[in-house]
Amino acid sequence: MILRTEELDVGYRDRVLIRGLRLAVDAGDVLAVTGPNGVGKSTLLRCLAGLSRPLGGRILVQGAPADERSPAFRRTVASLLETAAWYPNLTAGEHLEFVQLVNRPVPPGWFEAGALAARLGVARFASVLPGRLSTGQRQRLALALVLARPSRLLLLDEPERHLDEAGRTAVGALLREYARRAGAVVLASHDPTLIAAAGAQPLDVPDWHG
């Protein structure tokens, strides 16, 4: 099992947004967390990524507690939850090359940087610095970067932001392929096009409230 939660409570301060969540996500699974804004989707993802502490319960990633400080956890989990950070003097294409360089050895059969650039439309602006990209182009680059890095668990918060329908469909297809590479995906999304393209199982946050 790649990801398991046990009686997980998430929220902030003393306000519980999601209570008693029992979740099991294994290789090949794509899970789409749905529901209106403010019900705890982003907070849940931050806890799964080890960036925030849950109010109660446990999160286990490959049998070990979620801990962003752990090298093993960082090798296992890749996430895009907030605005990406850029190296101002590297072009979009150089960002992709750099990610795979620092994560060598890349496993056989993993996403290749050039193929990701082509499928997400990054190839069209590969020679451009991030500061000169539109918001949609930066989102495409950020998604290419998170997929270029080898991992077993992928966490995404509204990856459809700033993308047109073609972009959302392309991302969904790549998430489906990520799962076929023995990975597991958990994403928060409002977009039915992306969810369908990814073959994701939707879970509505209000259904988890005790």
TAHUKA-V555628 format. One record per pair of residues at least 12 apart in sequence whose ideal C-beta (glycine too) atoms are under 10 Angstrom apart, sorted by the first residue. I is the first residue (numbers start at 0). J is the second residue. Records with the same first field share a line. If there is no record, write none. Layout:
# TAHUKA-V555628
I=J / J
This chain:
# TAHUKA-V555628
0=23 / 24 / 25 / 26 / 28 / 59 / 60 / 61 / 62 / 183
1=23 / 24 / 25 / 26 / 27 / 28 / 59 / 60 / 61 / 62 / 75 / 76 / 151 / 152 / 181 / 182 / 183 / 184 / 185
2=22 / 23 / 24 / 25 / 28 / 30 / 47 / 58 / 59 / 60 / 61 / 65 / 75 / 76 / 151 / 152 / 154 / 183 / 184 / 185
3=21 / 22 / 23 / 24 / 25 / 57 / 58 / 59 / 60 / 61 / 62
4=17 / 19 / 20 / 21 / 22 / 23 / 24 / 43 / 46 / 47 / 53 / 56 / 57 / 58 / 59 / 65
5=19 / 20 / 21 / 22 / 23 / 55 / 56 / 57 / 58 / 59
6=18 / 19 / 20 / 21 / 53 / 55 / 56 / 57 / 209
7=19 / 20 / 21 / 22 / 43 / 46 / 47 / 53 / 54 / 55 / 56 / 57 / 58 / 207
8=20 / 39 / 46 / 53 / 54 / 55 / 56 / 209
9=39 / 40 / 41 / 42 / 43 / 44 / 45 / 46 / 47 / 51 / 52 / 53 / 54 / 55 / 56 / 58 / 207
10=39 / 42 / 43 / 46 / 51 / 53 / 54 / 55
11=39 / 42 / 51 / 54
12=54
13=54
14=39 / 54
15=39 / 53 / 54 / 55 / 208 / 209
16=37 / 38 / 39 / 40 / 41 / 42 / 43 / 54 / 204 / 207 / 208
17=32 / 34 / 38 / 39 / 40 / 42 / 43 / 46 / 53 / 54 / 56 / 204 / 205 / 207 / 208 / 209
18=39 / 54 / 55 / 56 / 207 / 208 / 209
19=55 / 56 / 207 / 208 / 209
20=39 / 43 / 46 / 53 / 55 / 56 / 58 / 202 / 204 / 207 / 208 / 209
21=56 / 207
22=43 / 47 / 58 / 185 / 202 / 207
23=59 / 183
24=47 / 60 / 152 / 183 / 184 / 185 / 200
25=178 / 181 / 183
26=151 / 152 / 178 / 179 / 180 / 181 / 182 / 183
27=175 / 177 / 178 / 179 / 180 / 181 / 182 / 183 / 184 / 198
28=178 / 182 / 183 / 184 / 185 / 198 / 199 / 200
29=153 / 171 / 174 / 175 / 177 / 178 / 182 / 183 / 184 / 185 / 186 / 194 / 197 / 198 / 199 / 200 / 201
30=178 / 183 / 184 / 185 / 186 / 187 / 197 / 199 / 200 / 201 / 202
31=155 / 171 / 174 / 184 / 185 / 186 / 187 / 188 / 189 / 190 / 191 / 193 / 194 / 195 / 197 / 198 / 199 / 200 / 201 / 202 / 203
32=44 / 47 / 155 / 156 / 185 / 186 / 187 / 188 / 199 / 201 / 202 / 203 / 204 / 207
33=186 / 187 / 188 / 189 / 190 / 191 / 194 / 199 / 201 / 202 / 203 / 204 / 205 / 206
34=187 / 189 / 201 / 202 / 203 / 204 / 205 / 206 / 207
35=189 / 203 / 204 / 205
36=189
37=204
38=203 / 204 / 205 / 207 / 208
39=187 / 204 / 205 / 207 / 208
40=156 / 157 / 186 / 187 / 188 / 189 / 202 / 204
41=80 / 81 / 156 / 157 / 187
42=54 / 187
43=58 / 154 / 156 / 185 / 187 / 204 / 207
44=78 / 79 / 80 / 154 / 155 / 156 / 157 / 185 / 186 / 187
45=78 / 80 / 81 / 154 / 156
46=58 / 65
47=60 / 65 / 76 / 78 / 80 / 152 / 154 / 185
48=60 / 65 / 67 / 72 / 76 / 77 / 78 / 79 / 80 / 152 / 154 / 156 / 185
49=64 / 65 / 66 / 67 / 68 / 69 / 72 / 73 / 76 / 78 / 154
50=65 / 67 / 78 / 80 / 81 / 154
51=67
52=65
53=65
60=72 / 75 / 76 / 151 / 152 / 183
61=75 / 76 / 151 / 152
63=75
65=152
72=152
73=150
74=102 / 148 / 149 / 150 / 151
75=149 / 150 / 151 / 152 / 182
76=150 / 151 / 152 / 153 / 154
77=102 / 144 / 145 / 146 / 147 / 148 / 149 / 150 / 151 / 152 / 153 / 154 / 155 / 177 / 182
78=145 / 150 / 152 / 153 / 154 / 155 / 156 / 185
79=138 / 141 / 142 / 144 / 145 / 146 / 153 / 154 / 155 / 156 / 157 / 158 / 186
80=145 / 154 / 155 / 156 / 157 / 187
81=141 / 156
82=134 / 137 / 138 / 141 / 160
83=129 / 137 / 138 / 140 / 141 / 142 / 144 / 145
84=129 / 141
85=128 / 129 / 130 / 132 / 137 / 140 / 141 / 144
86=128 / 129
87=128 / 129 / 130
88=128 / 129 / 130
89=128 / 129
90=124 / 125 / 126 / 127 / 128 / 129 / 131 / 132 / 140
91=116 / 121 / 122 / 123 / 124 / 125 / 126 / 127 / 128 / 129 / 131 / 132 / 136 / 137 / 139 / 140 / 143 / 144
92=112 / 113 / 116 / 121 / 122 / 124 / 125 / 126 / 127 / 140 / 143
93=125 / 126 / 128
94=112 / 121 / 125 / 128 / 129 / 140 / 141 / 143 / 144 / 147
95=110 / 111 / 112 / 113 / 115 / 116 / 119 / 121 / 122 / 125 / 140 / 143 / 144 / 146 / 147
96=112 / 113 / 116 / 125 / 147
97=112 / 144 / 147
98=112 / 115 / 143 / 144 / 145 / 146 / 147 / 148 / 149
99=111 / 112 / 115 / 144 / 147 / 148 / 149
100=112
101=148
102=147 / 148 / 149 / 150
103=149
104=149
105=147 / 148 / 149
106=149 / 180 / 181
108=180 / 181
109=146 / 147 / 148 / 149 / 150 / 177 / 180
110=143 / 146 / 147 / 148 / 149 / 173 / 176 / 177 / 180
111=147
112=125 / 143 / 144 / 146 / 147
113=125
114=143 / 146 / 147 / 173
115=139 / 140 / 142 / 143 / 144 / 145 / 146 / 147 / 173
116=139 / 140 / 143 / 147
117=143
118=139 / 143 / 146 / 169 / 170 / 172 / 173 / 176
119=136 / 138 / 139 / 140 / 141 / 142 / 143 / 144 / 146 / 162 / 166 / 169 / 170 / 173
120=135 / 136 / 139 / 140 / 143 / 162 / 163 / 165 / 166 / 169
121=136 / 139 / 140 / 141 / 142 / 143 / 144
122=143
123=136 / 139
124=136 / 137 / 139 / 140
125=140
127=140
129=141
133=161
134=160 / 161 / 162
135=160 / 161 / 162 / 163 / 166
136=161
137=161
138=157 / 158 / 159 / 160 / 161 / 162 / 166 / 170
139=161 / 162 / 166 / 169 / 170
141=155 / 158 / 160 / 161
142=155 / 158 / 159 / 162 / 166 / 169 / 170 / 173 / 174
143=170 / 173
145=158 / 177
146=170 / 173 / 174 / 176 / 177 / 182
149=180 / 182
150=177 / 180 / 182 / 183
151=177 / 180 / 181 / 182 / 183
152=177 / 182 / 183 / 184 / 185
153=173 / 174 / 177 / 178 / 182 / 183 / 184 / 185 / 186
154=183 / 184 / 185 / 186 / 187
155=170 / 174 / 184 / 185 / 186 / 187 / 188 / 193 / 197
156=185 / 186 / 187 / 188
157=186 / 187 / 188 / 189 / 190 / 193
158=170 / 171 / 173 / 174 / 184 / 186 / 187 / 188 / 190 / 193 / 197
159=171 / 186 / 188 / 189 / 190 / 191 / 192 / 193 / 194
160=188 / 189 / 190
162=190 / 192 / 193
163=192
164=190 / 192 / 193 / 196
165=192
166=192 / 193
167=188 / 190 / 191 / 192 / 193 / 194 / 195 / 196 / 197
168=192 / 193 / 195 / 196 / 197
169=193 / 196
170=186 / 188 / 190 / 192 / 193 / 196 / 197
171=186 / 188 / 190 / 192 / 193 / 194 / 195 / 196 / 197 / 198 / 199
172=193 / 196 / 197 / 198
173=196 / 197
174=186 / 193 / 194 / 196 / 197 / 198 / 199
175=196 / 197 / 198 / 199
176=197
177=197
178=197 / 198 / 199
179=198
184=197 / 198 / 199
185=199 / 202
186=199
187=204
188=201
